[in-house]
Amino acid sequence: MAVVLGGGGGAFAQIGSFNPAMLVHGEQQISLHREIPVEGEIETVSEITGIYDKGKGAVVVSEATSTLVSDGEPLFSKTMSAFIRGEGGWGGDSGPALEWERPDGDPDEVVTYTTRPEQALIYRLSGDRNPLHADPQFAAMGGFDRPILHGLCTYGFTGRGLLRALCDGDSSRFRSMYGRFSSPVLPGEDLTVKVWRTGDGPDGASTAVFQTEGGDGRVVLDKGTCSYT
């Protein structure tokens, strides 16, 4: 909900022209500063914080903070990156490297959900009308055999799994979540969230790392981190 409610696409819309069929979601992070109320008005301010040259494409990073208008205090923040194929190669900075290792041993928690064949069409009700997820011809332009699931839908299923595994379904205990999209998901696939508890963070919250796998065992959301109380 933080991603959907936050909007924050204003800054991203100012980066220039590109073929939208070549854009895929790269990374997504959310930080919840407090519980999201059931009603209210928010104001979101976003900015582009990096554009990196990945050779075969470009990565654009944006950050946004949403405040509750009634009290002017931050409600949640988010950072996202988009990978735009075919827009790299200008010799620019490749961006920072992320240090993350999958823990040894079996995960502490495993949660599996099955997506529906029409899952991408349902997720479009969130307001994301990218034809990559609904139009077979548009999906073919992006190199896909058929429309793929929104990365944020996979992210939402993963968040649901983390909430169940780490917070006993209590959303007031959920603090933050980060993940890197590593493989497209097709509507109808199973999604399995594997979670390893990693201890306590500097702010007193507990921490965990995770990966989400598709139906064939490939990692679809990688290098995941989460904090909770």
N, C-alpha and C positions, 0 to 999 in steps of 0.2 A: 504494500500500500504506500510506503514511503516513496518508492520509485514512481509509481503512477501518479500520486497526488502532487509530488514535487514539481513535475513538469521540468522547468529549467532548461528548455531547449533553445531559449533565445540566443545565448552566446554561440551555441553550436551552429545556428542558422547563419552566422556571419563569417564562416571560415572560407567561403568561396564555392565555386561550382564543382560538382563531381557527379559521376553516374551512381545514383542511389542503389542500383542493382548490385554494385560492387562493395557495398558497405555491410559489414557484419559487426555485431556487438563483441567487443574484446574483453572488457572487465567491468565489474560492477561492485561498488561498496556502498553500504548504508551504515549510518550511526544514528541511533535513536537516543535523543537527549532526555526524553520523557515519554509517557504514554500518549498515543495519538487519540484525541477526543473524538467522539462519535459525530460531532458537528462543529463547525467553525469555519473561519476564513484564514487562509495562509498567504503569505507573500514570499516568493522565491527569487533569490538573486544568484545568477550563475556567471561563470567566467571560464574562458579557455586557459588552461594552465600548462599545456604542452602540446607541441606538434612534432612528432618524431619520425625519422626516416628508417623504415624497415627494409629497404631495398625493393622488394616486390610490392610494397604498399606503404601507406602512411598510417600512423596511430595518432588520433586526436583525443586529448584528455580534457575533460571539463569537470568542474566542481560546482556544487550548488548548496546553498543553505536555505531552509524554509523556516520562517518564523510565524508564530500564531499572532494574527493581527490584534486580537483583543488585549494581549499583554506585551507584545513586542519581543518575546523571548524565543530563542531557537527551539524548534520542535524536532527537526532531524536534518542531517546533512548527508550528502551522497557524492561519490566520485564515479565517473564512468569513462571508459575509453572505447573508441570505435576504430576498427581496422578497415581502411578503404583500399581495396586491391587496385593495383595499377597506378597509384598516386605517389609512390616512393621513388628513390633513386636520384635525389638531388644532392646527396652528399652531406646531409644534416646529421645531427645528434641522433643516435639510435635509442636513447632513453635509458632510464635506470634499470638495473637487473633486480629481479625479485628473488630473495633467498627463501626457499621453502623445501622441505624434505618430507616425504611420506614416512611416518613412524614405522619402525619395525614391529612385527607382530600383528595379530588380528585387531580389527577395529573394536572399540568399546561398545558402539551402537551401530546397528544396521537397520535402515528403514527403506521399504520399497513401495512405490506407488505406480499404478498403471495409468498412463495418459489415454485419452480417448482419440479415436480416429479424426474427430472433428475438433480436437482441442485447440488448434490454431484459430479456427473460426470463432470459437467461444472467447478466446483471449483477445480477439479484436475488439470486443466490447469494452476493454480497458481504454480504448481510444487510439491504440497503435494500429493504424490501417495500412502499414507497409504491405504492398502487394506481393512481396516475396513470400508471405505466409498464406496467401490465398489464391494467387493467379499462377497457374502452371506455366504459362508463356513467360511471365516475368521471372519466375523461379529459374527457368531454363536459361535466361539471359545471364543469371548469376552462376550458372554451372551446376544447377541442381536438377535431379530427375523429376522432382515434384516439390510443391511447397513444403517448407520446413517449419518447425515449431519456433516461436519467438524464444530467443535466449532468455528473456525475462520470465517467460512461462516456466522454463526449466529452473530458473533462479527461484521462482515462487514455490515450486514443488519442493526444492531443496530447503528453502526457509521453513516450509511447513514441517519437513522431516526433522530439521534442527530443533524447532520449537517443541516437537513431540519428544525427541530423544533427550534434550538437555534441559528443557524448562517445564516438562510435564504439561505442556499446552498453555502455560501462563505467559501471555505476551508481555506482561509488565516486567518479566525477568530478562527479556531479550534486549541486548545492547547493540551489537554490531555484527556485520557479516560482509565478507569479501569473497569473490570467486572470479576465476578466469575461464572464459568460454573456450573450450578446446576442440569441440567436435559438434557438428549440427545434429539435432535430434529430429526424428520424424514423428509426426502425430501418431499415437497408438503404441509407442514404445514404452517399456517399463523403465523407470528411473529408480536407481538404488543409491541411497545416501549412506556413505561409510564415514563414521565419526570416531576420532581419537581424542580423548580428553588430555589436555596438556598442562593443567595446573592453574595457577592464579596469575593474573596480569598486574601491572603496576598500579592500577586504579582500584584494586580489590575485587574486580570481577573475575570469574573463572573463564578459562580459554579452552578452545578446541580447534582442531584442524579437520578438514573433511575433503572428500572427493565424491562426485556424483557420476555414476556409470550408466550407460545406456543398456539396452536389452542384451547386447552381445558382449558386454563386459568392458567396452572401450570407455575411457574417461571423457565425459562431456563437459563437466565443470571441475576445474582443477585448481590446485594451490589454495584451497579454501581455508579461511580463518573465521572464527566466530568468538564473541564474548557474551557472557550471560551472568546472571546472579543466582 
